[in-house]
Amino acid sequence: MIRQLITTLLALGAAQTASAETYLTTKCAQFGQPEFQINVMSSSIPRADVDWALSTLEGMVASGEKFKAGETMQLGWMLTKLQAGDKGQLIVTEPDMKSFPIVFVDSVDSTLKHLRSQKDTVESVLAADALAFPSLIQAVVVHVNYDKSPRLMLERSAPNGRNSGLKVIDLNDKTASPNNYTLISLYQLAKERPDLVKFFAIPPGVQATIDGKISFKKNGQALPIKPGSFIELLNRQM
């Protein structure tokens, strides 16, 4: 039984390794910039999202930005770090979403998965250009029960420096006491409540409520959820 389990686990590991794909930009060298390399481990990530990452990197270089190994940069809400490759390329790495202090790994899977969920969430109720990405290192105001409450509201005000403008409210707390709130990093919130990451890019003025179903308001007015959208499909399953 144990031998069979080990064999199964090894087979699964081999399958995951086999699905890893490496992609390179092709338009950076003409600007005197090393090409970027991104490694995608999961076959569930759409090629369109991979192409978005590549074209975004190429567009940053074309606009005059310069990059070198050891530097960090933001893709979506994610803080990524550049690592020198053995052929002169810059490898884009991302936080493992587990460790603190942050440990970077040779993958962009979380970056692309989070981008997709945040984009699909906002576009369920608003236009695509409403996306307002915070940064992983910014702060978020959270209720002390943020890590376990099933009834929450996320609201967004205008970002201010290191503050993302996001606030997580426990709907079960009727006191509204400011003593029940504290500041943590968005990275910590994502580690402890990965189910909330999809709401991080809501724009200022928007509230997202999770209370049996997911609903939205903007400046106090209910936002209709678009038929066939990501959030409508999630609500069907809740």
C-alpha positions in Angstrom: 0.0 0.0 0.0 2.8 2.5 1.0 4.8 1.5 -2.1 1.7 2.1 -4.3 1.2 5.5 -2.7 4.8 6.5 -3.3 4.6 5.4 -6.9 1.4 7.4 -7.4 3.0 10.5 -5.8 6.1 10.2 -8.0 3.9 9.9 -11.1 2.0 13.0 -10.1 5.2 14.9 -9.6 6.5 13.8 -13.0 3.3 14.9 -14.6 3.5 18.3 -13.0 7.1 18.7 -14.1 6.2 17.7 -17.6 3.5 20.4 -17.8 6.0 23.2 -17.0 6.5 25.5 -20.0 9.2 28.2 -20.5 8.4 31.4 -22.4 10.7 34.2 -23.6 10.0 37.7 -24.8 11.4 38.5 -28.3 11.3 42.3 -28.6 13.5 43.5 -25.7 17.0 43.0 -27.2 16.4 45.7 -29.8 16.2 48.2 -27.0 19.5 47.0 -25.4 17.6 45.1 -22.7 17.9 41.4 -21.9 14.9 39.3 -22.9 12.6 38.1 -20.1 11.9 34.5 -19.2 8.8 33.3 -17.5 8.1 29.7 -16.3 4.6 28.5 -16.1 4.1 25.3 -14.1 0.3 24.8 -14.4 -1.4 23.7 -17.6 -4.6 25.3 -16.4 -3.2 28.9 -17.1 -4.6 30.1 -20.5 -2.1 31.0 -23.2 -3.8 34.4 -23.5 -2.7 35.2 -20.0 0.9 34.1 -20.7 0.8 36.3 -23.9 -0.4 39.2 -21.7 2.6 38.9 -19.4 5.0 38.7 -22.3 3.5 41.7 -24.1 3.4 43.7 -20.9 7.1 43.1 -20.3 7.9 44.1 -23.9 5.8 47.2 -23.6 7.5 48.3 -20.4 10.9 48.0 -22.2 9.6 49.7 -25.3 8.4 52.7 -23.2 12.0 53.2 -21.9 12.1 51.3 -18.7 15.3 49.5 -17.8 15.6 46.3 -15.7 18.4 44.3 -14.2 18.9 41.2 -12.1 18.0 41.6 -8.4 15.4 44.3 -9.0 11.7 43.9 -8.2 8.8 45.0 -10.4 5.0 44.8 -10.2 2.9 42.7 -12.5 -0.8 43.1 -11.7 -0.8 43.3 -7.9 2.1 40.9 -7.5 5.7 41.9 -6.6 8.0 39.9 -8.7 11.8 39.7 -8.7 14.3 39.4 -11.6 16.9 36.7 -11.5 19.9 36.4 -13.9 19.6 33.5 -16.2 22.5 31.4 -17.5 22.0 32.8 -21.1 21.8 36.4 -20.2 18.0 36.5 -19.8 16.1 37.9 -16.9 14.0 35.3 -15.1 10.8 36.6 -13.5 10.2 35.0 -10.1 7.3 35.4 -7.7 6.6 34.9 -3.9 5.7 31.4 -3.0 2.7 32.8 -1.1 3.7 30.7 1.9 6.8 32.1 3.5 7.6 35.1 5.6 9.9 36.8 4.9 9.0 36.4 1.3 10.7 33.6 -0.6 10.8 34.0 -4.4 10.3 30.9 -6.7 10.9 30.4 -10.4 7.3 30.6 -11.5 4.6 33.1 -12.5 1.6 30.9 -11.8 0.3 32.8 -8.8 0.9 36.1 -10.6 -1.2 35.0 -13.6 -3.9 33.2 -11.6 -4.4 36.2 -9.4 -4.5 38.5 -12.3 -7.1 36.4 -14.0 -9.4 36.1 -11.0 -9.1 39.9 -10.2 -9.8 40.9 -13.8 -12.8 38.5 -14.0 -14.1 39.7 -10.7 -14.1 43.4 -11.6 -15.4 42.7 -15.1 -18.3 40.9 -13.6 -19.8 44.3 -12.6 -17.7 47.0 -14.2 -15.7 47.7 -17.3 -12.2 46.3 -17.7 -10.6 49.7 -17.3 -11.9 50.0 -13.7 -9.3 47.6 -12.5 -7.2 49.2 -9.7 -4.3 47.0 -8.7 -2.8 47.5 -5.3 0.7 46.2 -4.4 1.4 43.1 -2.5 3.5 45.1 0.0 0.8 47.7 0.7 -1.2 47.6 3.9 -4.8 46.7 4.4 -7.1 47.4 7.3 -8.6 44.2 8.7 -11.0 43.2 11.4 -9.4 41.0 14.0 -11.6 38.1 12.8 -10.5 38.5 9.2 -8.9 35.1 9.1 -12.0 33.1 10.1 -15.2 35.1 9.5 -17.4 33.8 6.6 -19.4 37.0 6.4 -17.2 39.8 5.2 -17.2 43.1 3.3 -14.2 44.4 1.4 -14.4 48.1 0.7 -11.9 50.3 -1.2 -11.1 54.0 -0.6 -8.4 55.9 -2.5 -4.9 54.4 -1.9 -2.6 56.6 0.1 1.1 55.8 0.0 1.7 52.4 1.6 -2.0 52.0 2.4 -3.9 50.1 -0.4 -7.2 51.7 0.6 -8.7 48.3 1.2 -10.6 47.4 4.4 -12.0 44.0 5.5 -15.1 44.3 7.7 -16.6 41.5 9.7 -20.3 41.6 9.2 -20.9 39.7 12.4 -19.4 42.5 14.5 -22.2 45.0 15.3 -20.0 47.3 17.5 -18.1 48.9 14.7 -15.4 49.6 17.2 -12.1 50.9 15.7 -10.3 48.8 18.4 -11.4 45.7 16.5 -9.3 46.7 13.5 -5.6 46.5 12.7 -3.2 46.9 9.8 -1.5 44.0 8.0 0.1 43.6 4.6 -1.9 42.4 1.6 0.6 39.6 1.3 -0.3 38.3 4.8 -4.0 38.6 3.9 -3.5 36.7 0.7 -1.6 33.9 2.6 -4.3 33.5 5.2 -7.4 34.2 3.1 -6.6 33.3 -0.5 -10.3 33.3 -1.3 -10.2 37.1 -0.9 -7.4 37.8 -3.4 -9.9 38.0 -6.3 -11.4 41.2 -4.7 -8.1 43.1 -4.3 -8.4 45.0 -7.6 -11.8 46.6 -7.0 -11.6 50.3 -7.6 -12.1 53.0 -4.9 -15.8 53.5 -4.1 -16.7 49.8 -4.5 -17.7 47.4 -1.8 -17.7 43.6 -2.2 -19.9 41.6 0.2 -19.5 37.9 0.9 -22.6 36.8 2.8 -23.9 33.5 1.4 -23.6 35.1 -2.1 -21.3 37.7 -3.4 -22.7 41.2 -4.2 -21.3 44.6 -5.0 -22.1 48.3 -4.5 -20.5 51.4 -5.9 -20.9 54.6 -3.9 -23.7 53.0 -2.1 -25.6 51.8 -5.2 -26.0 48.1 -6.0 -24.0 46.9 -9.0 -25.8 44.3 -11.2 -23.8 41.2 -11.8 -23.4 40.5 -15.5 -25.1 37.3 -16.7 -22.5 34.5 -17.4 -19.8 36.4 -15.6 -17.2 34.9 -13.2 -19.1 36.1 -10.1 -22.4 34.9 -11.4 -21.0 31.5 -11.9 -19.4 31.5 -8.4 -22.8 32.5 -6.9 -24.5 29.6 -8.6 -22.1 27.3 -6.7 -22.5 28.9 -3.3 
